[in-house]
Amino acid sequence: MRVEQLEYLEAVTRLGSLRRAAEELHVSQPALSETLRKLERELGVELLERKRSGSKISHEGRELLPHIAAVLDAVDRLRQAADEHHHIGRTLRLGTVNAATVTLLTPAIREFRTTHPSTQVEVIADRHDGVQQHLAEGGFDLGLVSYLRDDDLPPGLHTTELLRGRPVVCIRQDSPLAALKTVTVTDLLAQPLIAMRTGYVMHRYIHRLLSGRAPAFSYSADGAEMGKLMVAEGLGITVLPDYSVHGDPLERSGTITYRPLADDDTELCVMIQRRHTHSMPPAAHDLHSILIRRAVEQRTNKAASDEQR
């Protein structure tokens, strides 16, 4: 017995004739009729009453319809589950505010690819609220977001801290600020400032730090990566979490560097978030684990580097 035989019988029953069923199923009427005759022989039951005026379900066939419908419904659920598993296994969507995309996320994805070579990873840059909304709605599997120390965490999402750090001033190596051990707010205001747009945690932090004072000139950037590139091009300075700058390829190459802010004890965190569910897709679970382990390694390396400074 094949599933298509049951599907053919269901179509004949629903449409009331072999001809209309054959047209819908895109098979010839003789082929459809022969398929159903084979099913009748297998079951030992006459399923259709065949007359010159057409064919309809027999009394015996009608009694079997609930069982046939149950089988077809189970097959449909199986196909849907297989499709969902295929989608989840093949595509993983991660939203990020770009706080640690290069220093943490990129190496984690590189490692993930070695064990999941057929899984596509979509990295979608968004602002804080956008990442959390997509997580809650199921559009993202994982999300990387930043918080100030006193921010409230969303109750609807499972949150794990990856990195904790301090705000630093990101500058070019040839900036006059590079000669300083720490940068004051007055120093900051005297330089063109590349600030993050509304919706990023560093926008809130700068607004709080400057207390209404305006820099000599300012730009707005969408995320840390664009901010660092603008600094590298000599357009100004920016303020970012230290974990976003330390270990960045631009910092390792000597193009940019960073200095701590004077008299500031603000703490920032980058978190990985997911929905509160009993289980995650295997691929998402593996990337989640890799990010946590990579974050531990990054914290250890940064602590060793800070001791040498």
C-alpha positions, 0 to 999 in steps of 0.5 A: 500500500502506498500513500498516493493510493490513499490520496487518490481515493480521498480526491475521488471522494472529495470531487465526486468523480474519477475524471475531476480527480484525475485532472486535479492530480495530473494523472490519466483517468485510466491510471487513476482507476487502475491504482484504486483497483490495486488498492481494493485488491490489497484491502479486499474491499470494493471502495468505489461504486462504478457506474456509467454516470460516474464513480462514488465512494462505496458504503464499505469505503465510507466506513474506512474514510476516517482511518484513511483521513487519519493516515493522511493527516499523520503523513502531512504532519510528518512532512511538515515536521521534516520541512521544519527540521530541514529549515532549522538544520540548514539555516540559522538566523542570528541577530546582533547589535554588532557589539562584538561581531568581529572579536567574538561572533566571527571566530565562533561562526568559523569554528561552527562551520567545521562541524556544520558545513551544510548549515547556513548562518544568517547574521542580521544586524539590528538595534537592541529592540529589533533583535529582541522582538525578532527573538520573541516572534521566532524570527531569530534563533539567537541574539547578541545584545549589549546592556548597561549594568543597571538595565533590566533583562527581558523576562521572556528571553533566556539570557546568558552573559558572555562578556563584561567590560568598560567603555573606552575611547576608540582612536587612531594610533596617530591621534593626539589622544593616543599619548594619554593614559586616560581620556576625560570628557573635556578631551572627548568634546574637543574631537569630532565624535562618532556616536551610535544612533538611537536604539543602541546602548552606547547612544544611551551611554554617551547621552548620560556621559555628556549630560547635554554637552555637545562635542565639537562635531559629531556623526551618527553611525549604525553599530560598532563596526561602522564606528570603528571603520570611520575611526580608521578613516580618520573621521573622528573618535568613538566610544565603544565597549572595550570588548568590541575594540580589543582583538579587532583586526583594525586594533591588531594591525595598529590602525586603531587603539583605545584608551579608558575614560577617566573617572568612569566606572560604568560596566557594559555586558554583551549577552546571548539571548534565545527564547524560553523553550524546552529545547533548541534546534541542534545547530542553534544549541551548538553555536550557543555553546561555542559562543559561550566557550569563545567568550571565556577564552576572550575574557582570559586573553584580554585579562592577560593583555591588560596585565601587560599594558 
